[in-house]
Amino acid sequence: MSLDIEHLRTWIGRTETMEDVATLAPLLALTATLDRDDAPQAGDAVPPCWHWLYFLPTHRQSEIGADGHARRGGFLPPVPLPRRMWAGSQIEFLVPLRAGQPLARLSRIDDVRVKEGRTGPLVFVNVQHEIRADGELAILERHDIVYRGMPEPSEPAPASVAAPTGEQWSRRIEPDDVLLFRYSALTFNGHRIHYDRRYVTTVEGYPGLIVHGPLIATLLLDLLRRELPQAQVKAFSFRAVKPLFDIAPFEVCGRREGGDKTIRLWARTAEGHLAMDASATLA
């Protein structure tokens, strides 16, 4: 498969603008999906990272590729590698979004680069988002996307990293297919790896449905909200380390680290491996 990185790098600097409204219905639906009983009302602050419920992709059905994503090209560069993953984000929360506010997002391709991985090339695409609420800059987000090829059947699994221990808080998550379907529906995410078991196991070769990276990040922040309900998050970053599947439970964990303002968060597989590493900074 040809990989013309110089052509892909011509996407650097491209921008996209979108408008939306922080409507209440998806906030109520995500509250139910996370099994919470504190349904928000009009004017309430939108919890951190729930802005992912807005600015959803609305590609026409005829524009969808075999994997359920929109066909390559358009705003994002047409990377000719089949696997795509939300690798991580770094987010600053400047002012809270509030239910009912008009929103606007300016997105820009900041970088496209290639790196030779253990089993072939990896292409990293960095997207910068600026989100305004009622015209005021509210959120700055760097979104990291990685593309890679399909592994060979004989390819050994990547080495796992042991998850931290000594957490102050933890919560066991049962990632059944209903949870994954509801989150896919809420984010209008057609990527088949999250709901189509036949596709994810026979075409992409995974052992089960893959838990969405942003859902894991949302569950980490939800743990923080449950343990420190009055805390205000001013920054959050996460890095996906190992995929999680619906065939086994996992844990979301957290502890204070380096003082009262820094919270270390992580997701741990049933085998004790690190699946996601994250950090939140409190106001």
C-alpha positions, 0 to 999 in steps of 0.5 A: 500500500503506497504511503506518500507522506509528503502528499498527506502533509499538504493537509497541514493547516487545513481548517474546518468550522462547525456550529452546534448547541449544547442541547440537553437530550444527549446530556440526559442520555449520557447520564443514564448510560453512565448509570448516574442519578444527577440528570442536568438541567438547562443552564447547568455546566456540561461535565468535562469531556462531555463536549464530545457529544457535540459537533458530531460527524454527519456524513451521508450514508453513501460516503461511509467506507467499509469500516463504518467511518467516512471514506478517507479525505476531506478534512482529515488526510486520506491515510491509506492504512486501515486501522484508525485509533484515537490515541489521546488528547490534551484538553484545557477547560477555560470556562464551563460549557452550559446546557443550552448555549450555542457552540462553535468549533474551529479545527485545524490540522496541526501536524501529519507525520510518519513513524516506523513502528515494530510491525510497519509504518504508523501515521500520526495526525494531530488536530487542534480544536478551539471551542467557543460558547456564546462567543467565549473561548471555552475549550482548547483540545489537541486530538491525536489520531494514529493510523496503522496497518493490519497485523500479520496472523503470526505477528506477536502481540505487543508487550504489555505494561503493568498498571499502577497500583496503590489507587485511592479510588477504583470502579469495576466496569462491565463493558457489555455490547449495550454500553458500547452501542449506546455510546456509539449512538450518542456520538454518532460513531459508525466505526464497526469495531465498537458494535459489529462483532463479526466485522471486528473479529473476522476482518480486523482480527480483534478478540471482541468489540473494542471499548471506545477510547473517549468512553474510557476517558469519560469513565475516568473523569466520571470516577473523579466526579463520583469521588470529588463531586465539587472538584473543577477540572481545568486540564485533562490529558490521556494516552491510550496504551492497550485496547480494552474489549467487551469480553472482560471487565476492567477497572478505572482507578485514581489517586491524588499525586503531587499535591491536591491539584493533580489527579492520576487516573488510569484504566487497568485490564483484568490481567493488571495491564495498563490500558489508558494513562491519564492526568487531571489538574484541578482548579 
